Amino acid sequence: MKHALIILLIAITSICNAQSWKEARQTKWKKTAICIGSSLLSIGLEMSGDALYDMGKASGNKSQMQWGHTLQATGYVVPLISIPFLIKDSPNRVISDVAVIVGTYASMRYATADLAYNLTAGLDPLYAGVTTTHDNLMSKMIPSGRAFTKAIVFTFGVSINLNYW
């Protein structure tokens, strides 16, 4: 499994290096797409991996657990690979760049993590679990209220990028 992750990391890095760094830095739309896309891809991989791991653990399926772990690890690598494309040339702006990246990731995670997990696990898309404080708070809201708050936070995450880059 470690070898597969290393090969995946090398492949992704070589693809990123093959692209011109200047091309990725030229337009606002490219940076917005990279920031939002890498956040969504990362969250999708992490949550799908988490669901596969949990289902494999519950059923005793070690292969499913390994795939889940691999997807989770890949999800953690995706944002790290996208950072060189997002940091601006000015060293004075690095802190604000990182704040935008973290803000985007946090808002996208809140808006889409439960959905990705639930769809992978075969649950209702608006299902709220009972294992964490967040799940307990969300289960007290009506489903349409949960969907509305997630839509507002998703819109906020997109608008951060449209206004910044």
N, C-alpha and C positions, 0 to 999 in steps of 0.2 A: 504494500500500500504506500509506503514511503517513496518507493521508486516511481510509482505512478504519479504521486504529487510532484516529485522533482521534475519528471518529464513534462508534466502539465505546466509547471511554472516556467521551465526553460522555453517551451513552445510559445506560451503567451508573451514572455519577454522578448523573444526573437521577433514575433509579429509586431509588437509595439515598436521595437527598434528599427524595423524595416520601414516604418512610416516616417515621413519627415516630421521632425519635431516642430518645425516652423509652420507646417500645414495645420497641425492640430491646435496651434496657438493663434491662428489668424482671425477667426471670427467668433463673435459672441455665441452664435448658434451652435457651433461645434463644442465649445466649452460647456454650454448649457446641456447639450445632449450627452456629453461625456459624463458630467457630474450626475445628472438624473439617471442616465442609463446604467452607470456603474453602481449607483446606489440600489436601484431596483434589481439589477442582476445579482448583486451581492446578497441582498435580502432574500430574493427568491431561492438562491442556492442554499443559503443558511437554513431557511425555514423548511425547504423541501428535504434537506438533509436531516434536520431535526425530526421531522415527521417520519421519514424512513427509519431512522435510528430507533425512535420510540416504538414504531410498529414491529420492527425486527426484534427489539428487546422483549416486547410483549408476547411475540409468537415463538421466540427462540431461534429466529432465522439469522444466523451469523453473517451470511452474505448480504442481507438487507441492511444489517447494522454497519457493515464495512462500507457499503455504498453511501449510506447516510453520513458516516463520518467523512468520507471523501468529499461529498458535496459541501458539507459544513466547512471543511478546510479550504476548499476552493473559493467558497463565498468570502472567507476572511482575506484571501489574497487579492481579489478583484479590486477593492478600493486602493490598495497599496500600489497596484500597477497603474491606476488612473491618475494618481497624484502628480507625476511629472508633467502630464498634459494640462493640468489645471493651475499649477502654481505660476503666477505671473513673473515677468522678468525682474521687476523691482523687488529687492530684498525687504523694503519697508512695508510691502503689502502681504508678506507671507502670513502673518497672524490673521489678517482679515480673510485671506484666501482659505486658510484652514478653518476659520469660524464658519464660512459659508459652506464648505464641504461637510463639516460636522452637523451643521444645522439642517442641511438638505438630507443627509443620511438619517438623522434622528426623526425628522418629520415623515420621511418616506417609510421608515421602519414602523412608526406608529400607525401609519395609514395602511400598510400592505402586509405586515408580517403575519397577522392572524389569518388573513385571506390565503396567503401562500401555504401556510401550515395546514389549514383546514381543507383546502383543495387537494393537497397531496395525501392527506390522511383520509380523504373520502368523507369528511364531515360537512355539515351545513356551512356555507361560506361566512355567515354571520354568527356562527357559534362562538361563545365565549366560555373558556374553560373554568375550572374551579381550583386550580393548583396555586396560583399566585395572587397577590394583592391586586395587581392589574386586572387579572381575570375576574376576580370577585367584584371589583368596581364596575367593570364593563358588563357583567351579567345582570347588574341591577338596572341598567339602562334598557329601554326598549330597543329592539333590533334596528328600527329606522333611525333612532337617535344615535346609535353607534355608527351606522353608515354615514349619517350627516356629519358627525364630528370628524370622522376619518376623511371625508371628502374635503372638509374645510382645511384640515391639516395638510392634506396632499396638495391642495391649491396653494397654501402658504409655502410649501417646499418648492414648488415650481416657480412661484413668484420671486422667491429669494434669488434664484438664478437669473431670471429674466431681468431683474433690476441691478444685479451686481456685475455679471460678466459683460 
